C-alpha cells in the first residue's frame, strides 16, 4: 500500500479556521513538520482542502 508523506510548508495565519483544524487533524503541529499516512480517500480529501499549505510526497512500498 502506498504511503503519503505530508509536510506543512506555509503558515496558516490568515486562512479559515476549518483549514487550521484540517492541519491539526492530519497530525501537523508546527511548520516544516512531516507526517506519514496510509493513502486513503479521507486523507486525500483532507490534503486537497489544504493543498496550498502542504507538500505531499508519495512513498510506494
N, CA, C and O atoms as CSV, one atom per row, in Angstrom:
chain,resi,resn,atom,element,x,y,z
A,1,UNK,N,N,0.844,-1.182,0.000
A,1,UNK,CA,C,0.000,0.000,0.000
A,1,UNK,C,C,0.885,1.240,0.000
A,1,UNK,O,O,1.940,1.260,0.633
A,2,UNK,N,N,0.460,2.241,-0.693
A,2,UNK,CA,C,1.227,3.488,-0.785
A,2,UNK,C,C,1.074,4.303,0.491
A,2,UNK,O,O,0.048,4.244,1.170
A,3,UNK,N,N,2.106,5.058,0.798
A,3,UNK,CA,C,2.088,5.965,1.944
A,3,UNK,C,C,2.247,7.378,1.410
A,3,UNK,O,O,2.894,7.600,0.387
A,4,UNK,N,N,1.650,8.333,2.115
A,4,UNK,CA,C,1.768,9.738,1.752
A,4,UNK,C,C,2.536,10.457,2.845
A,4,UNK,O,O,2.169,10.380,4.017
A,5,UNK,N,N,3.586,11.147,2.474
A,5,UNK,CA,C,4.353,11.955,3.414
A,5,UNK,C,C,3.906,13.405,3.219
A,5,UNK,O,O,4.137,13.996,2.164
A,6,UNK,N,N,3.265,13.971,4.240
A,6,UNK,CA,C,2.699,15.314,4.168
A,6,UNK,C,C,3.572,16.249,4.993
A,6,UNK,O,O,3.823,15.989,6.170
A,7,UNK,N,N,4.038,17.341,4.380
A,7,UNK,CA,C,4.875,18.319,5.067
A,7,UNK,C,C,4.178,19.670,5.036
A,7,UNK,O,O,3.742,20.131,3.981
A,8,UNK,N,N,4.078,20.300,6.199
A,8,UNK,CA,C,3.459,21.621,6.325
A,8,UNK,C,C,4.502,22.657,5.937
A,8,UNK,O,O,5.513,22.792,6.627
A,9,UNK,N,N,4.281,23.404,4.835
A,9,UNK,CA,C,5.299,24.311,4.304
A,9,UNK,C,C,4.909,25.787,4.334
A,9,UNK,O,O,5.771,26.646,4.146
A,10,UNK,N,N,3.635,26.105,4.564
A,10,UNK,CA,C,3.208,27.501,4.568
A,10,UNK,C,C,2.316,27.766,5.769
A,10,UNK,O,O,1.472,26.939,6.115
A,11,UNK,N,N,2.499,28.911,6.403
A,11,UNK,CA,C,1.744,29.261,7.602
A,11,UNK,C,C,0.246,29.343,7.313
A,11,UNK,O,O,-0.175,29.717,6.218
A,12,UNK,N,N,-0.541,28.985,8.317
A,12,UNK,CA,C,-1.990,29.025,8.168
A,12,UNK,C,C,-2.584,30.338,8.674
A,12,UNK,O,O,-3.806,30.484,8.702
A,13,UNK,N,N,-1.752,31.288,9.072
A,13,UNK,CA,C,-2.236,32.587,9.528
A,13,UNK,C,C,-2.969,33.281,8.374
A,13,UNK,O,O,-2.442,33.382,7.266
A,14,UNK,N,N,-4.158,33.746,8.639
A,14,UNK,CA,C,-4.945,34.436,7.629
A,14,UNK,C,C,-5.863,33.522,6.838
A,14,UNK,O,O,-6.596,33.990,5.968
A,15,UNK,N,N,-5.838,32.214,7.127
A,15,UNK,CA,C,-6.706,31.270,6.437
A,15,UNK,C,C,-7.856,30.868,7.360
A,15,UNK,O,O,-7.811,31.108,8.567
A,16,UNK,N,N,-8.866,30.266,6.786
A,16,UNK,CA,C,-10.076,29.908,7.522
A,16,UNK,C,C,-9.779,28.917,8.648
A,16,UNK,O,O,-8.845,28.120,8.565
A,17,UNK,N,N,-10.585,28.987,9.687
A,17,UNK,CA,C,-10.411,28.123,10.863
A,17,UNK,C,C,-10.546,26.645,10.506
A,17,UNK,O,O,-9.857,25.812,11.095
A,18,UNK,N,N,-11.413,26.301,9.558
A,18,UNK,CA,C,-11.561,24.890,9.190
A,18,UNK,C,C,-10.300,24.345,8.535
A,18,UNK,O,O,-10.018,23.153,8.651
A,19,UNK,N,N,-9.534,25.191,7.847
A,19,UNK,CA,C,-8.268,24.736,7.270
A,19,UNK,C,C,-7.228,24.506,8.359
A,19,UNK,O,O,-6.423,23.581,8.259
A,20,UNK,N,N,-7.236,25.336,9.396
A,20,UNK,CA,C,-6.328,25.144,10.531
A,20,UNK,C,C,-6.660,23.839,11.253
A,20,UNK,O,O,-5.761,23.105,11.664
A,21,UNK,N,N,-7.950,23.556,11.405
A,21,UNK,CA,C,-8.358,22.306,12.052
A,21,UNK,C,C,-8.000,21.098,11.199
A,21,UNK,O,O,-7.688,20.035,11.735
A,22,UNK,N,N,-8.040,21.246,9.887
A,22,UNK,CA,C,-7.657,20.151,9.000
A,22,UNK,C,C,-6.177,19.826,9.147
A,22,UNK,O,O,-5.799,18.654,9.147
A,23,UNK,N,N,-5.326,20.859,9.273
A,23,UNK,CA,C,-3.899,20.624,9.507
A,23,UNK,C,C,-3.688,19.854,10.806
A,23,UNK,O,O,-2.875,18.930,10.854
A,24,UNK,N,N,-4.415,20.228,11.859
A,24,UNK,CA,C,-4.315,19.522,13.149
A,24,UNK,C,C,-4.775,18.068,13.003
A,24,UNK,O,O,-4.161,17.157,13.558
A,25,UNK,N,N,-5.859,17.862,12.251
A,25,UNK,CA,C,-6.395,16.518,12.062
A,25,UNK,C,C,-5.421,15.631,11.287
A,25,UNK,O,O,-5.408,14.413,11.462
A,26,UNK,N,N,-4.616,16.242,10.440
A,26,UNK,CA,C,-3.581,15.494,9.725
A,26,UNK,C,C,-2.400,15.151,10.638
A,26,UNK,O,O,-1.536,14.358,10.264
A,27,UNK,N,N,-2.363,15.741,11.825
A,27,UNK,CA,C,-1.286,15.460,12.764
A,27,UNK,C,C,-0.156,16.457,12.702
A,27,UNK,O,O,0.918,16.212,13.251
A,28,UNK,N,N,-0.379,17.585,12.040
A,28,UNK,CA,C,0.646,18.610,11.908
A,28,UNK,C,C,0.490,19.644,13.020
A,28,UNK,O,O,-0.601,20.171,13.235
A,29,UNK,N,N,1.581,19.930,13.723
A,29,UNK,CA,C,1.530,20.859,14.847
A,29,UNK,C,C,2.404,22.082,14.649
A,29,UNK,O,O,2.140,23.131,15.238
A,30,UNK,N,N,3.452,21.966,13.822
A,30,UNK,CA,C,4.324,23.120,13.604
A,30,UNK,C,C,4.814,23.137,12.152
A,30,UNK,O,O,4.834,22.110,11.474
A,31,UNK,N,N,5.196,24.291,11.710
A,31,UNK,CA,C,5.667,24.490,10.347
A,31,UNK,C,C,6.883,23.606,10.068
A,31,UNK,O,O,7.722,23.406,10.947
A,32,UNK,N,N,6.977,23.088,8.870
A,32,UNK,CA,C,8.039,22.199,8.388
A,32,UNK,C,C,8.024,20.823,9.035
A,32,UNK,O,O,8.991,20.073,8.902
A,33,UNK,N,N,6.963,20.483,9.722
A,33,UNK,CA,C,6.811,19.148,10.291
A,33,UNK,C,C,6.261,18.216,9.220
A,33,UNK,O,O,5.459,18.631,8.384
A,34,UNK,N,N,6.689,16.961,9.245
A,34,UNK,CA,C,6.210,15.958,8.306
A,34,UNK,C,C,5.534,14.823,9.048
A,34,UNK,O,O,5.966,14.436,10.134
A,35,UNK,N,N,4.475,14.291,8.464
A,35,UNK,CA,C,3.799,13.108,8.987
A,35,UNK,C,C,3.546,12.154,7.828
A,35,UNK,O,O,3.447,12.578,6.677
A,36,UNK,N,N,3.441,10.873,8.133
A,36,UNK,CA,C,3.187,9.861,7.120
A,36,UNK,C,C,1.837,9.215,7.398
A,36,UNK,O,O,1.533,8.843,8.531
A,37,UNK,N,N,1.033,9.089,6.345
A,37,UNK,CA,C,-0.293,8.478,6.447
A,37,UNK,C,C,-0.427,7.424,5.359
A,37,UNK,O,O,0.198,7.520,4.303
A,38,UNK,N,N,-1.261,6.408,5.635
A,38,UNK,CA,C,-1.643,5.478,4.588
A,38,UNK,C,C,-2.519,6.218,3.578
A,38,UNK,O,O,-3.310,7.087,3.944
A,39,UNK,N,N,-2.364,5.863,2.313
A,39,UNK,CA,C,-3.151,6.504,1.267
A,39,UNK,C,C,-4.606,6.046,1.373
A,39,UNK,O,O,-4.892,4.853,1.273
A,40,UNK,N,N,-5.518,6.991,1.576
A,40,UNK,CA,C,-6.946,6.677,1.630
A,40,UNK,C,C,-7.730,7.869,1.083
A,40,UNK,O,O,-7.196,8.967,0.923
A,41,UNK,N,N,-8.982,7.628,0.808
A,41,UNK,CA,C,-9.841,8.671,0.257
A,41,UNK,C,C,-10.000,9.822,1.245
A,41,UNK,O,O,-9.968,10.986,0.844
A,42,UNK,N,N,-10.169,9.516,2.525
A,42,UNK,CA,C,-10.368,10.577,3.517
A,42,UNK,C,C,-9.117,11.431,3.688
A,42,UNK,O,O,-9.214,12.653,3.810
A,43,UNK,N,N,-7.951,10.806,3.699
A,43,UNK,CA,C,-6.693,11.562,3.815
A,43,UNK,C,C,-6.483,12.413,2.568
A,43,UNK,O,O,-6.058,13.564,2.669
A,44,UNK,N,N,-6.775,11.860,1.397
A,44,UNK,CA,C,-6.654,12.635,0.153
A,44,UNK,C,C,-7.571,13.861,0.168
A,44,UNK,O,O,-7.183,14.929,-0.306
A,45,UNK,N,N,-8.773,13.714,0.707
A,45,UNK,CA,C,-9.700,14.834,0.797
A,45,UNK,C,C,-9.191,15.920,1.731
A,45,UNK,O,O,-9.328,17.110,1.445
A,46,UNK,N,N,-8.603,15.507,2.852
A,46,UNK,CA,C,-8.035,16.477,3.794
A,46,UNK,C,C,-6.862,17.215,3.158
A,46,UNK,O,O,-6.728,18.429,3.310
A,47,UNK,N,N,-6.016,16.478,2.447
A,47,UNK,CA,C,-4.868,17.103,1.777
A,47,UNK,C,C,-5.359,18.074,0.705
A,47,UNK,O,O,-4.796,19.157,0.546
A,48,UNK,N,N,-6.390,17.700,-0.018
A,48,UNK,CA,C,-6.932,18.570,-1.062
A,48,UNK,C,C,-7.430,19.889,-0.484
A,48,UNK,O,O,-7.303,20.935,-1.121
A,49,UNK,N,N,-7.997,19.843,0.719
A,49,UNK,CA,C,-8.534,21.042,1.357
A,49,UNK,C,C,-7.432,22.043,1.707
A,49,UNK,O,O,-7.666,23.251,1.674
A,50,UNK,N,N,-6.231,21.553,2.042
A,50,UNK,CA,C,-5.131,22.433,2.445
A,50,UNK,C,C,-3.930,22.296,1.497
A,50,UNK,O,O,-2.785,22.468,1.914
A,51,UNK,N,N,-4.194,21.993,0.248
A,51,UNK,CA,C,-3.118,21.735,-0.718
A,51,UNK,C,C,-2.201,22.931,-0.928
A,51,UNK,O,O,-1.056,22.758,-1.348
A,52,UNK,N,N,-2.675,24.134,-0.648
A,52,UNK,CA,C,-1.862,25.341,-0.795
A,52,UNK,C,C,-0.936,25.552,0.402
A,52,UNK,O,O,-0.079,26.435,0.367
A,53,UNK,N,N,-1.097,24.758,1.455
A,53,UNK,CA,C,-0.286,24.904,2.666
A,53,UNK,C,C,0.692,23.746,2.887
A,53,UNK,O,O,1.594,23.845,3.719
A,54,UNK,N,N,0.517,22.663,2.152
A,54,UNK,CA,C,1.331,21.461,2.384
A,54,UNK,C,C,2.013,20.990,1.102
A,54,UNK,O,O,1.639,21.367,-0.008
A,55,UNK,N,N,3.028,20.151,1.302
A,55,UNK,CA,C,3.704,19.461,0.201
A,55,UNK,C,C,3.510,17.967,0.440
A,55,UNK,O,O,3.649,17.498,1.569
A,56,UNK,N,N,3.193,17.221,-0.607
A,56,UNK,CA,C,2.907,15.792,-0.470
A,56,UNK,C,C,3.862,14.995,-1.340
A,56,UNK,O,O,4.073,15.311,-2.511
A,57,UNK,N,N,4.437,13.953,-0.746
A,57,UNK,CA,C,5.287,13.018,-1.469
A,57,UNK,C,C,4.693,11.620,-1.326
A,57,UNK,O,O,4.236,11.238,-0.248
A,58,UNK,N,N,4.705,10.869,-2.409
A,58,UNK,CA,C,4.148,9.512,-2.391
A,58,UNK,C,C,5.297,8.526,-2.203
A,58,UNK,O,O,6.274,8.536,-2.951
A,59,UNK,N,N,5.158,7.678,-1.192
A,59,UNK,CA,C,6.130,6.624,-0.940
A,59,UNK,C,C,5.432,5.304,-1.208
A,59,UNK,O,O,4.545,4.914,-0.449
A,60,UNK,N,N,5.813,4.606,-2.271
A,60,UNK,CA,C,5.173,3.320,-2.565
A,60,UNK,C,C,6.074,2.195,-2.069
A,60,UNK,O,O,7.298,2.258,-2.184
A,61,UNK,N,N,5.454,1.186,-1.525
A,61,UNK,CA,C,6.211,0.063,-0.970
A,61,UNK,C,C,6.152,-1.097,-1.896
A,61,UNK,O,O,6.729,-2.146,-1.610
